[in-house]
């Protein structure tokens, strides 16, 4: 649909982007280092009829670096709901539109969800173009478990609301990941130490940039380190999940089981003890059968 050039440049070489099928292309862009972009992302941005940008000035740095001349339009948290219907109509009419944020993967603490939902409701095509992500980049270097994790974005800026939100995660076993602004980093780490306990954590700053650095330690240690420190750019905080509770002593729960079986039917007693001591029901049931048989 667009008459703009569909070319892009890599290391001074001009490349032509193949045409795109109609739809919305959710394109991940670098979080700092401009080389952290895929060839598919460059092809998509060059071939798009329109690129939706969180901030067109910020995105121009990336697009100009690769010689991409596609039309740009601002698309941010203050106008995304109002523009969703128009964008959906353009896609329904055959347009190929790309969505990018200032950095990283769109929708992760960035605009885009109302638009994706509107397209899904109309069964219009949406294509992911994967790439850089600050939360995943921080997670894989944190030295904390990666088999289960939860991303919670930015915490509330006010101290009371921030502390209350953190307290909701005190029993979460998975690794926790948060974004934070540099001016609140010290206060947030202190609130985490208060709400979650002095567990292990990592703060990642300037990821993929020249002065990239990671700081590991307990939450209390990190809170003290950043109490008065001045940092630049958004931080990623990765926090260890809650420790598994200690297994109850067998003698304790078995004694409780004997007492429960004296006052309740066997199945009710088993359910009671399994719930009270956080045990597997089969383990308690087998013990109950053994007690009943020996008695």
Order of alpha helices (4+ residues) and beta strands (2+ residues): beta-beta-beta-alpha-beta-alpha-beta-alpha-beta-alpha-beta-alpha-beta-alpha-beta-alpha-beta-beta-alpha-beta-alpha-alpha-alpha
